[in-house]
Amino acid sequence: MPGRAHLVLHLPAASLRAGGEPPSPVYLRVIADFTARGGIVKTVPHIRDMVAEEVAADTHFHLVNHGDGHHPRLLNVGLAYVYPFWHFDPLGFRAASSIGAMPFHASRMDGAATQAFFARLRKRLVGNRVSRYEQPRDRADFPAGCVAVFLQSEAHRGLRETCYLTQDAMLRALLARPDPRPIVIKPHPLEPDGRGRALAIALAAQDARVIVTDANLHDILDHAAVTVTINSAVGLESMLHRVPVVLCGQADFHHCAVTVRSPGALDAGIAAAEARAWPFARYLYWYFGLNCVNAGAPDLLDSVLARIAATGFDTGRFALAPAAG
């Protein structure tokens, strides 16, 4: 019989070193709440190639930061695009999360709950003009009805694995369309190699429709008719602006967008996205409110325990005291 279970957190090695940047607050809260109820927590450096061996060597439950492992006693953890929502997921996080394979039924969502959730999220993000990455505070103006394009970094392993179109192919397909509308391109603010920015600037020199900007993404979306991206978080933020989304890569939020898999399909994809009335409020409530963990909620640990229990693991093995109150 397995004995008492520990909760093992695989965290970035730098966050476990003395003097290093501490772990994300979501982990600090899980650790504090779990230990406050008498649980035992162990933190270990996340070494991707060692995770499977480490999980197999014990009978405890493992939470893996930015993990991609599959095991009955493991959940992969990562920010679900915007704070304070997180994936605690058996398959992966963001594009690889299990949400992508779930069915979304807009008609089953409570209308009042969805509208209230949408209004709160929109007020916090759109009203304050904030995003996951710092945005310029100066306001910028753009042509109404523009095509908004948000680039990502192809130097990032995860993007290379999830592209249906490369950024080069996506941009060239956009410019090949007989569409007179301005094309506003925002390079990724943390792109390490500058390739996307250089390409956008080169295309702007060839096509008068192209505008390259580092402006606040909310200023762009305020004027956009449609958003085109690989699988950026801005796709979800576009929904808060009620702007339809075209994805050129694998995304776990594809249910409320049009996905294209070849350059030749982009024109029809944009037309399809703009022609449909999308259930944005219901979708964001379903995605974030029902299928992610809210790190700011008072019952954060109970939400995490529910996701652990959903794997089939007996959470009674943690021997936790009941939640206070």
C-alpha positions, 0 to 999 in steps of 0.5 A: 500500500502506498504511504502518505503522499507528498506534493512534489513541485518541479520549479525553475532551478534559478528560483530555488537558489539562494538569492534567486528570483522566487517562484511564481506567486501561484506556487508560493500560495500552493505551498503555503496553503498545502503546508498550512493544512498539514501537507508535505511539499517537496521542491526540486529543480525542473530538469526536463529530461529527468521528470519521467524518471523522477515521477516513476521513482516514487508514489507522490504527486508531481506539479511540473512548471512548464511541463510536457509530461504525461503520467497519472501522477503529474500535472503540467503547470503554466500561465494560461496566457493572462493573469491570474489564470493558470493551467494545471493540466495532464497534457501540457500548458497553453497550446498543448493543454487538454482544453484544445480537445474539449468540446465547447457548447455556447448554449450551455453557458449561463448567460448572466454568469458569462456576461458578468465574467466578461465585464470583469475581465474586460474592465481589468485588462481593456479598461486598464490597457494592460497585458501579460507583457508591459505595454506603452502607456502613451495612446496611439491611433490607427485606421479604423477597420485595420487588419491587426497582426501580432507576431511571436518569436520563432526562436521559442521552441514551443512556437516552432512546434505549433506553427501551421504557417511560419511568420514569413508565410503568414505575412506574405500571404496577408500582403498577397490578398487583394484587400486595401485595408491597412495591416498593422503589425506589432512585433513581439516585445520580447523577441530575442533575435529581432527577425520578426521585426526586421521582416515586418519593416522590410515588408512595410518598405514594399507595401504602403498598407503595412504599419509596424508599431510597438503601440499598446495592443489595446489601442490596436485592437480598438481599431481592428476589424480582425486579428491574425496571429499564430497562437498568441495570447492576443487572440484571447485579448482580441475576444475581449475587444469583440474582434474576430481571430484567425489562427495560423497555428495550433492553439487550445483556444481554437474553438472561438476562432478560425484556424488556417493551415496553409497560406492559400487558405488565409483569405477565406479564413479572414472572410469566415472570421469576419462573417460570423457572430462569435460567442466571445463572452461565453467562450472566455467564461468557459475557457478561463472561468471553468477550465483554468485555475484562478490563482487569485481565488481564495479556494486556489488549493481546492481547485488544484486538489480537484484537478489532481483528483480528476486524474484518478489520484487519491487526494486522501493520501495527502492527509490534509486537514479540512479547509478552514471555514 
